[in-house]
Amino acid sequence: MSQFPARKTSVLIASTLKPVRDVRAFEKLAHSLGETNTYELNIIGFSPKKPKSEPGIRFFSSMSRYDSGLDRILAQARFVKCLLQVRPKVLICCTYELLPIASFFKPLIGYKLVYDVQENYRANLDLNENLTPWRKQNAARLIRTAEAVSGIDLFLLAEKSYVTEMPEKRPFLILENKFEGETRPAKALQFHGKNRFRFCITGTITPSFGTWDAVCWFTEVLKCYPESQLEIIGHCPLESFWVKLTQVAKAIPQLVLKIDRKPTPHEELMHALSAANFALLPYRNLSAISDKMPTKLYECAALGVPVLISRNPTWEAFLSEFSGGYPIDFSDPTKANVDFRKALDQTFFVSTPLESVLWKSEKPHFQQAIQDLLA
């Protein structure tokens, strides 16, 4: 037996705009590999301050100013510097814009290249109402070119629907954004006789995700339940929408805003979600959204928080297994109180959600996939 311990395999997980402690890159991908005690882990991502490393994981900053175009360009140079410093055996890119550099340096450094496909970025362009057709075409061309680079050894698909939406991405492993943690034991919930409720919307705050529809719905609910509260917390990327919500909140004291132009720490989102009587998922029925499984569905299932969600057969079937929510027509606020009273007649969480809603059901497949790449 050798008296020297085997050197761990270097892995770099890279993004530009995602925080260095992003829930998927850090809490799921990095921690899953760290559990095997065979990898030296490195993460480069957004950080307003110089990130402090922790045992087993080194952090590097790609950007420190979220809305800075110059900083975003410089992020490419910082990524190259990080690549040359770390010289990974496995590189996991969590954004398309790093793929051209990753492909170029692959034969020089000799790593396996993994692309973590977290979004259908081209389809998502249709969700941005501020983009002109010309800018959408240019952005789509840029994304298509970046994602078509050679040398990608494995695609991690965050949604099952990506298999058909992006058939060119082969070989692939479906790795859904399930909840990192444990499910709370089932505790049947009823709201009979209650007249004040705490609603919340967490995550990305945009019109396409139905946030404005939910605000209009909530103002109608206040007519019957005036002591209720809606907390909206998360990343609001569109400045015009941030201004609109801020102005409306001044006239509605029951509307509590905790929105920012940069990403909100995940633990703050989970705290707001856990404190709510109902989570609102008012997504519009758009092709870029309707086939997806929102991460918040898994989070609410695990935390035992009932969901009021836009009608969608897939989402309703998921929630029906444990009575985790009720469908609402957020697009028609005139029906708000009728729909909400029907929801209040339900008994939620009559059983504990299965472990299939948890990240640990995905983790072994990811660990094995990385091991197989290096074999």
Secondary structure, 3 states (H helix, E strand, C coil): CCCCCCCCEEEEEEEEEEECCCHHHHHHHHHHHHCCCCEEEEEEEECCCCCCCECCEEEEEEECCCCCHHHHHHHHHHHHHHHHHHCCCEEEECCHHHHHHHHHHHHHHCCEEEEEECCCHHHHHHHCCCCCHHHHHHHHHHHHHHHCCCCCCEEEECCCCHHHHCCCCCCEEECCCCECCCCCCCCCECCCCCCCCEEEEEEECCCCCCHHHHHHHHHHHCCCCCCCEEEEEEECCCHHHHHHHHHHHHHCCCEEEEEECCCCCHHHHHHHHHCCCEEEECCCCCHHHHCCCCHHHHHHHHHCCCEEECCCHHHHHHHHCCCCEEECCCCCHHHHHHHHHHHHCCCECCCCCCHHHEHHHCHHHHHHHHHHHHC
